[in-house]
């Protein structure tokens, strides 16, 4: 999915370097200098420039059809946001949200915008290849996106108050057909909207438009004026020609089909002006006010003050409201007031009083010079300097000039403040400080006047055109380097441990930063876990051994999880000497939300999983037998492995954490049941003494009628089956939820990790949604779903299970993904959040008995799993699924993937027959085969002989 950007001309030349952008994924250009093309003409220019850059000579529509593209218009002058005019508003650095986890210290408006646009394009029908959006907004959807219909033009809007809508474009629809556009208006009056409300609904245009190739082709044609591109506006011209009753008559455009979609729980934040930059940032910061969800414990003197990538030696107070300091040094001898925006200021030791409502912007020029650009918080940078209504630094421009014994005639290009050459180019920071003092609060400062008079002066337009953006970026990176240490030192009141710690580790390794001081043991456990993994990653990136710190992170997590249960038990033999306890369980197929149940993600965010319990070939495939023994010892047998082990001591029983041991699970289960000093309420000198008191030895026999690495949750569910049987044998009185909870603890003891959904998937019958909240106690709530789509004869034949004969153990996959969770990896957390929501979408589809939607959502689950770990779909599996892809609504490898079983949802019974024929005729290996699956209506069963 390619991103096309229309940028200020000066930014185009260095965008790829500054943003470290891949030219295969990104293309940027600017509108022709001196030309005003409007949003429609600008779209045409951007597409044509990209096509030409690819040396493509096809027809436009043929080229458009080849891939999906996101177009962002961000090439304006930024008159109302001067501080970020040179680099474009789209690269405005945005402070880390106090409630967010996994954000980057380097984040900007562009990086925050893109995920939503990419989600929309992923959801869009195949006929829609182009999304167009504005570069100076941040738009969020509070809920999952709805399905996107087939149409030539699809526009997103927000339900808003008429007083806000009057400043924007408005989509008007009949109350009878709200999904179809009736007509569009540009900046209608409140009275006009009031009249419309009787029979119409209206949504505010938020500038997200999806267009078919045909619609784009027509827009390009309308942009052509006398053989070349001219001005054409997408909103006031193209948009007004759309709908059932368009406001502009244009036969071809009038025939385009249009769909209007309200963005689900949409939020719209504009970054068009200095004031909006602060108010929008504050609004996003305050989206969450629940103190439990805010990870750092700091109360700012005023909520509307933001400092990032800066050295701040000045103490801010409540009087400094509406303050923004970025990429700057503000020294102890500065004085700030309110409505001060400070950007680009290099290291200095100035004494500078910045008046209320005055902002300071410094821009690198050439290889060593700086431009001093003070301005007013609300300055519009528009109009002639001798116009009494034109404001500069918050006062009439003529008044500012007069205070410095100047008049408009002394300023070159004084016809417009944006073009006026008023800003001095200074040779060093000493000159820069003097010029700023004279231009802001000390008009009588002769040294400052002298600097200004002798300097070459440039306009706001020229600053944007010739700023040295590489120097500006290098200065920001240098300040950010200092910020890392400051954030780490002040970890209790900073966002450090909620940041993307992979990025932090990369910065520490690349910059050679010294590791932060160790955290005290009184620090929150989750913070200590994050700290250990951060240190591990930093050491690894430096070429050193980080295993000790990584092991510490996993150990601390195990301690936190095991602390949630009552460890100590008092097992008592509760069967007759000749009785056998028989436990048996189905296995599970995870349909959506897998991985969101895995600590530490589930501990931080909670998880949602939809899964089903299944029997194989008419039988529960996992079985456990527990019986008393006359010898005071523990005997462990595995029928399927043909193995046996006899245990006499606590030490032998505690040797369970060896991966690959055939009896790790029953050993750990017996320890958890109280057959070890660490887990027993009583004290015994030896295991033999405890078994004598218990009244018998114990024989445990296992049968797992499933190959290893199946992906069906075998190890976790086998552990639950063992615990369930031992629980009955020893009279521990655990219910199914407690058995599952102790399975999670058992897996932590085995160091295999894992989440909670496998055991709940098998122990609890049927189809269900499992949900947990954040916190150490992961106790899922269960919502059972109707079984119609899985048991009705019309559909049951469409559910197919095929053993691929390809195996892969989950531990390697698990460790890498869990490592990403620990490090607050932005991509991991974003995808896991989408997977949580996806589980709810599937829950809804099954509730509605929508077979087709259910199948297609299972296909999406498989796509999400591959995004989380590409290794889940190795070439052998891809070759297998490629044979049956078009016969399936969806399919996936259950569990971690990479091999094991393949679960398929055929489009219909005929397709299911065809799938069987294809795979039986072309098996990938000698072990591959179909296995009959049926929904389990019992889950874990435990009975006695």
Secondary structure by P-SEA (a helix, b strand, c coil): cbbbbbcccccccccccccccccccbbbbbccccccccaaaaaaaaaaaaaaaacccccaaaaaacbbbbbbbcccccccccccccccccccccccccccccccccccaaaaacaaaaaaaaaccccccbbbbbccbbbbbcccccccccccbbbbbbbccccccccbbbbbbbcccccccccccccccaaaaaaacccbbbbccccbbbbcaaaaaaaaaaacccccccbbbccccccccccccccccccccccbbbbbbccccbbbbbcccaaaaaaaaaaaaacccccccccccccccccccccccccccccccccccbbbbccccccccccccccbbbcccccccccccccccbbbbbbbcccbbbbbbbbcccccccccccccccccccccaaaaaaaaccccccccccccccccccccccccaaaaaaaaaaaccccccaaaaaaaaacccccaaaaaaccaaaaaaaaaaaaaaaaaaaaaaacccccccccaaaaaaaaaaaacccccccccccccaaaaaaaaaaaaaaaaaacccaaaaaaaaaaaaaaaaaaccccbbbbcccccccbbbbbbbbbbbbccccccccccccccccbbbbbbbbbccccccbbbbbbbbcccbbbbbbccccbbbbbccccccccccccccccaaaaaaaaaacccccccccccccaaaaaaaacbbbbbbbbcccccccccaaaaaaaaaaaaaaaaaacccccaaaaaaaaaaaaaaaccccccccccccccccbbbbbbcccccbbbbbbbccccccccccccccbbbbbccbbbbaaaaaaaaaaaaaaccaaaaaaaaaaaaaaaaaaaaaaaccaaaaaaaaaaaaaaaaaaccccccaaaaaaaaacccccccccccccccccbbbbbcccaaaaaaaaaaaaaccccccbbbbbbbbbccccccccc
